[in-house]
Amino acid sequence: MAADNTFSTGAGIPSDDGTRRDDPHAGARVAAAGAPLDQARGVVVMIHGRGATAESILSLAAELRVPGLAYLAPQAVGHAWYPLSFLAPTERNQPWLDSALATVGRMVAQAETAGIPPERIFLLGFSQGACLATEWTARHARRWGGLFALSGGLIGADDTPRDYAGSLDGTPAFLGCSDVDAHIPAPRVQESARILETLGARVDLRLYRGMGHTVNEDEIGAVTTVLEEAMG
């Protein structure tokens, strides 16, 4: 499904290359598809991976086929949400990481301002975007419509404290990944699933034998099922 409009999340004081040094993704372009936001019954925030575009992640909307949903996809400056691996120490990905997390927060806030309840706000990401969606959800634990982490996990080095506050209160969390993904180690996906369960999520973890760094039909089916149940 192609994007049908774009808008901006806001402005900031730019650096020489047009980005804010303290908040590089401020003012990020946002592509949208599906139902108009002011008419939608639910919102899916879709977060693209490294080197990709908002339009590329929006193409998944056509596969989901759930009526009444609006899809919002912000575009990372330079096509990357943060410069290093998601396994690097968190401070080494700053200020890009905090800026990326803030961008996700702005998408959720726009959905809430449009009158969408949290139980019908969903976060979906692929690869770097899946890591970002997972980390944001853990840091903002409450009952959301669902988390869909397609080839991703929580951000930070192995010794990163995971003292997240709040409760996900039964939020469906689907984590799908290859068991041999060159970018996303399976143990990190498994650890992320355990932490989300500790936070109260209803986790569905699926590791696919020998799959590449991609999204498969089984994952699309799992996401669709959660969306359909939430949307009634």
N, C-alpha and C positions, 0 to 999 in steps of 0.2 A: 504494500500500500504506500503510495507516494505521499509525502508531506503536502498538506494543503495550505499551510500558512506558516509564517515565522514571526517571531517577536523577540524583544530583548528583555533580560532579567534586570537591567538597571545599569547605571553608569558609574564610573570611578575616575580617580585621577590617573591618567595614563603615564607610562614610561615612554622612552623613545620609540619602542616598537609597538606602542598602542595598548599595552597591557598595564595593569596596576602591579607594582612590585610586591605589595603586601597582599593582594587578592587578584592573582592573574586571570581567574575565570569570571571576575565581575563583569557584568554586561554581556555574558555569553549569549550567542544566538540560540534560540530554541525553535526547533521544528515541531509541528503538531500534525496529528492525523486523527481519524475517527470522528466521533461526535464533537460538535463545538463544545468548548468547556462550559459555557453557560447553560447547555442543554444536557450535559452528560450525567449519567447515574453513577459513574465510577471513573477513576483516572489511573492509568498505568504510566509511571515515570520510567522511561527506558534510557539506559545509560550505555553508550557505545564503548568499545574497547580501544586499546592503543592503535593509533594509525587509521582509525575508522572515522565515520561521520555519523551525525544524528540521523541522516536519511537511511543509512545502512541498517541501523538497529530498528528504525521504524518499519522496515520491510517485514519484520516479524509480525506486525499487526495484522497483515493480510492472512497469516497462517492461523491466527487465533479465532477469528470469526465469532466474537462475542459481542452482541449488540449493546449499544448504550455506553460504550467506553470511549473516553478521550485518551489520547496518547501524547505525552510530552517528552521530547528528547532534546536535552541541551547539547551544545557542541563545545567540546573542549578546545581551548586555545592551543594551537599547534598540534591538534589531534591526539593529545595525551593529557590525562588528568594529573599525572605526577611523573617525574622523570625517570626514576629508578624502579627496580622490581618491587612488587608489593611485599616481598620478604625482607626488604632492607629496613634498617632501623627507621622508625617513623620520622624522627627529626631530620633525616637526610632527604626526605621527600617534601619538606616544607620550603616555602609557604604554599606550594601547589596543592598538597593534600588537604589542608584546612580550607583552601579556596574551593576545591572540588566538593568537599563535604557541604560547604555553605551553599553551593549551587544546587545540590540535591535538596537541601532544606528549602530553598526558594521555590523549587518546583512543588514540593509538598504544600508549602504555604499558599501557593496560587490555587491548588486544588481545594484546600480548606476554605479559602476566601470565596471560592465559587460555590460553596455550600456542600461539598463532598465530605461525608463523614469518614473518619480514619479507617473504619471497617471496609471501606470501598476505595481505599488508596493502596496501590500496589507498586512495588519497586522491582524492576527487572533489569538485569545487566548481563553483559557478556564479557568474559575475560577481565581486563582492567576495570571495566564497568561493573562486573559482577562483584569484584572485590570491594569497590566503592559502595555499591548497594548494600552489601553484607555489613560492612563496617558502619555505615550510616544507621542501618536498622538496629544494630547492637547498641549504638550510642544513644539512640532515641527509642528505647524499648517501651512499647505500649501495644495495644491490640490494633494491628494494621490489617489490611485486606490480605496481604501476602508478600512474601519475599521470594524472588526467583533468581537464584545465583547460578548462571550457566557458565561453568568453568571459572570458578573463583572461590575466594575464602577471605577470612578476616585479615586485615592489613597489619604488617609489622614483623619484626624479627621474632625468633622463637621465644625469647625471654620477655616479650611485651606483656605488661600487666593486662589482665582481662577482667578488671573489676568494674564491669558495666553496671549501671544502676537501672532500676525499673524492672518491669515485667512485660514480656511479649504476650502473655495472657492468651495463649492458644493460637497465635498468629501462624498460619501455614507457611512453612519455609521449605522450598524445594531447592536442593543442591544437586546439580548434575555435572559430571565431569568424567573425562577419560581416566583410567587407572594408570596411564603412562603419559599424561600430558606433559610436554616439555616445559611449559610455562607455569603450570599449577600443580604442585606436588600433591598427590592423593592424601598423604598424612595431614596436610594443612586443611584440606577440605573436610576430612574426618574430624579433626580437632574443632573446626568451625561449627560443624553439626552438633558436637557435644556441648559447646558453649551456648549455642542458640537454644538447645534443649534445656540447659540449666536456667536460661532466662525465661523459659516457659513457652518456647515455640513448639509447634507440632511439626517436627522435621521429617522430611522425606529425602533421604540421601540415596543417590544412585550413581555408582561408579561403573562405567562402561568399559568392558575389556577391549583394549587395543584401539579405541576410538581416537581420531585425530582431534585437533583443537578446533572444534566446530559444535554445532547444535544439531541434534538428531530428532527424528519424528517422535520418539518416545518422550523426550523432554517437552516438545511442543504439546503433546497430549496431556502431560502432567500439568503444565501451566494452564491449559484450557480448562481442565477439570476444576482446578481451584477457582478460576475466574467465574465459571458457570455456577458453581455452588455459592460463591459470594454474591453474585448478581441476581440470584434467584431465578 
